[in-house]
Amino acid sequence: MSCPICKGEAVTKYRPFCSKRCADIDLGRWMNGTYTVPSGREEDPEEIAEALDEMLRTSEANEAKKHHS
């Protein structure tokens, strides 16, 4: 099996990668959004707006509780 990053020979300890460096490069790509997994679901702008509104209301309610405690 070859390393998906550099195409070198994979090492058991870091499989499927050849080194910690290549494993870290791959992790970094996942974390910064270079890699994505499609959801198969269309985004509904209305649903997103409602979810954001709910998060804001919850956040504001939590802040109000902190100040009244």
DSSP file (Angstrom, degrees, kcal/mol; ACC not computed):
  #  RESIDUE AA STRUCTURE BP1 BP2  ACC     N-H-->O    O-->H-N    N-H-->O    O-->H-N    TCO  KAPPA ALPHA  PHI   PSI    X-CA   Y-CA   Z-CA
    1    1 A M              0   0    0      0, 0.0     9,-2.2     0, 0.0     2,-0.3   0.000 360.0 360.0 360.0 137.5    0.0    0.0    0.0
    2    2 A S  B     -A    9   0A   0      7,-0.2     7,-0.2     1,-0.1     6,-0.1  -0.769 360.0 -97.7-104.4 151.5    1.3    3.4   -0.8
    3    3 A C     >  -     0   0    0      5,-3.7     4,-1.7    -2,-0.3    14,-0.2  -0.415  25.2-140.9 -63.6 130.4    1.0    6.6    1.2
    4    4 A P  T  4 S+     0   0    0      0, 0.0    -1,-0.1     0, 0.0    13,-0.1   0.661  97.9  46.4 -70.2 -13.7   -1.9    8.7   -0.1
    5    5 A I  T  4 S+     0   0    0      3,-0.1    12,-0.1     1,-0.0    -2,-0.0   0.918 133.7   6.2 -91.4 -56.0    0.1   11.9    0.5
    6    6 A C  T  4 S-     0   0    0      2,-0.1     3,-0.1     3,-0.0    11,-0.0   0.486  89.9-123.1-110.6  -4.4    3.6   11.2   -0.8
    7    7 A K     <  +     0   0    0     -4,-1.7     3,-0.1     1,-0.2    10,-0.0   0.543  65.3 138.4  71.2   9.1    3.1    7.8   -2.5
    8    8 A G        -     0   0    0      1,-0.1    -5,-3.7    -6,-0.1     2,-0.3  -0.203  67.8 -72.1 -72.6 174.1    5.9    6.3   -0.4
    9    9 A E  B     -A    2   0A   0     -7,-0.2    -7,-0.2     1,-0.1    -1,-0.1  -0.524  55.0-116.0 -71.8 130.4    5.6    2.9    1.2
   10   10 A A        -     0   0    0     -9,-2.2     2,-0.4    -2,-0.3     8,-0.3  -0.329  22.0-142.1 -66.8 147.7    3.1    2.8    4.1
   11   11 A V    >>  -     0   0    0      6,-2.4     3,-1.2     1,-0.1     4,-0.8  -0.935  15.5-127.7-113.4 136.1    4.5    2.0    7.6
   12   12 A T  G >4 S+     0   0    0     -2,-0.4     3,-0.9     1,-0.3    -1,-0.1   0.863 107.3  56.3 -50.4 -44.3    2.4   -0.1    9.9
   13   13 A K  G 34 S+     0   0    0      1,-0.2    -1,-0.3     5,-0.1     5,-0.1   0.836 121.9  26.8 -59.7 -34.2    2.6    2.4   12.8
   14   14 A Y  G X4 S-     0   0    0     -3,-1.2     3,-3.0     3,-0.3    -1,-0.2   0.213  98.9-166.1-114.0  13.1    1.1    5.2   10.6
   15   15 A R  T << S+     0   0    0     -3,-0.9     3,-0.1    -4,-0.8    -3,-0.1  -0.132  71.8  23.3 -47.7 132.3   -0.9    3.1    8.1
   16   16 A P  T 3  S+     0   0    0      0, 0.0    -1,-0.4     0, 0.0     2,-0.1  -0.950 124.3  64.4 -88.9  13.1   -2.1    4.1    5.6
   17   17 A F  S <  S-     0   0    0     -3,-3.0    -6,-2.4   -14,-0.2    -3,-0.3  -0.443  73.0-134.9 -94.9 169.1    0.6    6.7    5.7
   18   18 A C  S    S+     0   0    0     -8,-0.3     2,-0.3     1,-0.2    -3,-0.1   0.632  82.7   2.1 -94.9 -16.8    4.4    6.4    5.6
   19   19 A S  S  > S-     0   0    0     -5,-0.2     4,-2.0     1,-0.1    -1,-0.2  -0.972  73.9-100.0-160.4 168.0    5.1    8.8    8.5
   20   20 A K  H  > S+     0   0    0     -2,-0.3     4,-2.9     1,-0.2     5,-0.2   0.869 119.1  60.5 -62.8 -36.8    3.7   11.0   11.2
   21   21 A R  H  > S+     0   0    0      1,-0.2     4,-2.2     2,-0.2    -1,-0.2   0.937 107.3  42.9 -57.3 -49.4    4.4   14.0    8.9
   22   22 A C  H  > S+     0   0    0      2,-0.2     4,-2.2     1,-0.2    -1,-0.2   0.877 113.4  52.5 -67.2 -36.8    2.1   12.6    6.2
   23   23 A A  H  X S+     0   0    0     -4,-2.0     4,-2.3     1,-0.2    -2,-0.2   0.909 110.9  48.0 -63.0 -41.0   -0.6   11.6    8.7
   24   24 A D  H  X S+     0   0    0     -4,-2.9     4,-2.7     2,-0.2    -2,-0.2   0.871 108.6  53.4 -67.7 -37.0   -0.5   15.2   10.1
   25   25 A I  H  X S+     0   0    0     -4,-2.2     4,-1.8    -5,-0.2    -1,-0.2   0.932 110.7  47.5 -60.9 -45.0   -0.7   16.7    6.6
   26   26 A D  H  X S+     0   0    0     -4,-2.2     4,-1.8     2,-0.2    -2,-0.2   0.918 111.7  49.5 -62.7 -44.7   -3.8   14.6    6.0
   27   27 A L  H  X S+     0   0    0     -4,-2.3     4,-2.6     1,-0.2    -2,-0.2   0.915 109.1  53.3 -60.5 -43.5   -5.3   15.6    9.4
   28   28 A G  H  X S+     0   0    0     -4,-2.7     4,-2.2     1,-0.2     6,-0.3   0.871 105.6  53.7 -59.2 -37.9   -4.6   19.2    8.6
   29   29 A R  H  <>S+     0   0    0     -4,-1.8     5,-1.5     2,-0.2     6,-1.5   0.882 110.5  46.4 -66.2 -38.0   -6.5   18.9    5.3
   30   30 A W  H ><5S+     0   0    0     -4,-1.8     3,-0.8     4,-0.2    -2,-0.2   0.923 113.4  49.5 -66.5 -43.6   -9.6   17.5    7.0
   31   31 A M  H 3<5S+     0   0    0     -4,-2.6    -2,-0.2     1,-0.2    -1,-0.2   0.826 111.8  46.2 -69.4 -32.4   -9.4   20.2    9.7
   32   32 A N  T 3<5S-     0   0    0     -4,-2.2    -1,-0.2    -5,-0.2    -2,-0.2   0.451 117.0-107.9 -92.3   2.3   -9.1   23.2    7.3
   33   33 A G  T < 5S+     0   0    0     -3,-0.8    -3,-0.2    -4,-0.4    -4,-0.1   0.536  82.4 126.0  90.5   5.9  -11.9   21.9    5.0
   34   34 A T  S   <S+     0   0    0     -5,-1.5     2,-0.4    -6,-0.3    -4,-0.2   0.919  76.5  47.1 -61.7 -41.8   -9.7   20.8    2.1
   35   35 A Y  S    S+     0   0    0     -6,-1.5     2,-0.3    -9,-0.1    -2,-0.1  -0.803  75.6 174.3 -97.1 141.6  -11.4   17.4    2.3
   36   36 A T        -     0   0    0     -2,-0.4    -6,-0.0     2,-0.0    -2,-0.0  -0.978  27.5-138.5-142.0 157.2  -15.1   17.2    2.6
   37   37 A V        -     0   0    0     -2,-0.3    -2,-0.0     0, 0.0     2,-0.0  -0.975  31.0-123.2-115.3 118.9  -17.7   14.5    2.7
   38   38 A P        -     0   0    0      0, 0.0    -2,-0.0     0, 0.0     0, 0.0  -0.331  11.8-149.5 -63.4 142.0  -20.9   15.3    0.7
   39   39 A S        -     0   0    0      2,-0.2     3,-0.1     1,-0.0     0, 0.0   0.732  19.8-136.7 -85.3 -22.4  -24.0   15.1    2.8
   40   40 A G  S    S+     0   0    0      1,-0.2     2,-0.4     0, 0.0    -1,-0.0   0.553  73.6 105.3  76.3   5.7  -26.3   14.1    0.0
   41   41 A R  S    S-     0   0    0      0, 0.0    -1,-0.2     0, 0.0    -2,-0.2  -0.971  72.7-125.1-123.0 131.2  -28.8   16.6    1.4
   42   42 A E        -     0   0    0     -2,-0.4     2,-0.4    -3,-0.1     0, 0.0  -0.511  29.3-116.7 -73.0 140.5  -29.6   20.0   -0.1
   43   43 A E        -     0   0    0     -2,-0.2     3,-0.1     4,-0.0    -1,-0.1  -0.623  20.4-149.3 -78.8 133.4  -29.1   22.9    2.2
   44   44 A D     >  -     0   0    0     -2,-0.4     4,-2.3     1,-0.1     3,-0.3  -0.908   1.3-155.4-104.0 110.5  -32.3   24.8    2.9
   45   45 A P  H  > S+     0   0    0      0, 0.0     4,-2.4     0, 0.0     5,-0.2   0.843  95.4  53.7 -55.7 -34.9  -31.5   28.5    3.5
   46   46 A E  H  > S+     0   0    0      2,-0.2     4,-2.2     1,-0.2     5,-0.2   0.919 108.9  47.9 -64.9 -43.9  -34.7   28.9    5.5
   47   47 A E  H  > S+     0   0    0     -3,-0.3     4,-2.2     2,-0.2    -1,-0.2   0.892 111.7  50.3 -64.6 -40.2  -33.7   26.0    7.8
   48   48 A I  H  X S+     0   0    0     -4,-2.3     4,-2.4     2,-0.2    -2,-0.2   0.921 110.1  49.8 -63.7 -45.0  -30.2   27.4    8.3
   49   49 A A  H  X S+     0   0    0     -4,-2.4     4,-2.4    -5,-0.2    -2,-0.2   0.900 110.9  49.8 -61.7 -41.2  -31.6   30.8    9.2
   50   50 A E  H  X S+     0   0    0     -4,-2.2     4,-2.3     2,-0.2    -1,-0.2   0.903 110.3  50.2 -64.2 -41.4  -34.0   29.2   11.7
   51   51 A A  H  X S+     0   0    0     -4,-2.2     4,-2.2     2,-0.2    -2,-0.2   0.900 111.3  48.6 -64.8 -40.5  -31.2   27.2   13.3
   52   52 A L  H  X S+     0   0    0     -4,-2.4     4,-2.4     2,-0.2    -2,-0.2   0.914 110.4  51.1 -65.0 -42.7  -29.0   30.4   13.6
   53   53 A D  H  X S+     0   0    0     -4,-2.4     4,-2.5     1,-0.2    -2,-0.2   0.914 110.3  49.5 -59.1 -43.3  -31.8   32.3   15.1
   54   54 A E  H  X S+     0   0    0     -4,-2.3     4,-2.5     1,-0.2    -1,-0.2   0.901 109.8  51.1 -64.2 -41.5  -32.4   29.5   17.7
   55   55 A M  H  X S+     0   0    0     -4,-2.2     4,-2.6     1,-0.2    -1,-0.2   0.908 110.9  48.7 -62.7 -41.7  -28.7   29.5   18.5
   56   56 A L  H  X S+     0   0    0     -4,-2.4     4,-2.8     2,-0.2    -2,-0.2   0.916 111.3  49.1 -64.4 -43.4  -28.7   33.2   19.1
   57   57 A R  H  X S+     0   0    0     -4,-2.5     4,-2.4     2,-0.2    -2,-0.2   0.922 113.4  47.1 -61.9 -44.0  -31.8   33.1   21.3
   58   58 A T  H  X S+     0   0    0     -4,-2.5     4,-2.4     2,-0.2    -2,-0.2   0.919 113.0  48.9 -63.3 -44.4  -30.2   30.3   23.4
   59   59 A S  H  X S+     0   0    0     -4,-2.6     4,-2.2     1,-0.2    -2,-0.2   0.919 112.5  47.6 -62.5 -44.6  -26.9   32.1   23.7
   60   60 A E  H  X S+     0   0    0     -4,-2.8     4,-2.3     2,-0.2    -1,-0.2   0.888 111.4  51.0 -64.4 -39.4  -28.7   35.3   24.7
   61   61 A A  H  X S+     0   0    0     -4,-2.4     4,-2.0     2,-0.2    -2,-0.2   0.901 110.3  49.6 -64.9 -40.9  -30.8   33.5   27.3
   62   62 A N  H  X S+     0   0    0     -4,-2.4     4,-1.8     2,-0.2    -2,-0.2   0.896 110.8  49.6 -65.3 -40.0  -27.7   31.8   28.7
   63   63 A E  H  X S+     0   0    0     -4,-2.2     4,-1.9     1,-0.2    -2,-0.2   0.906 109.2  52.0 -64.5 -41.9  -25.9   35.2   29.0
   64   64 A A  H  X S+     0   0    0     -4,-2.3     4,-1.3     1,-0.2    -1,-0.2   0.894 108.2  51.7 -62.5 -39.6  -28.9   36.7   30.7
   65   65 A K  H  X S+     0   0    0     -4,-2.0     4,-0.8     1,-0.2    -1,-0.2   0.889 107.3  53.4 -63.9 -39.1  -28.9   33.9   33.3
   66   66 A K  H >< S+     0   0    0     -4,-1.8     3,-0.5     1,-0.2    -1,-0.2   0.905 110.1  46.8 -61.9 -42.2  -25.2   34.5   34.0
   67   67 A H  H 3< S+     0   0    0     -4,-1.9    -1,-0.2     1,-0.2    -2,-0.2   0.734 113.3  48.2 -75.6 -22.6  -25.8   38.2   34.7
   68   68 A H  H 3<        0   0    0     -4,-1.3    -1,-0.2     1,-0.2    -2,-0.2   0.512 360.0 360.0 -94.1  -6.0  -28.8   37.5   37.0
   69   69 A S    <<        0   0    0     -4,-0.8    -1,-0.2    -3,-0.5    -2,-0.1   0.460 360.0 360.0 -86.9 360.0  -27.1   34.8   39.0
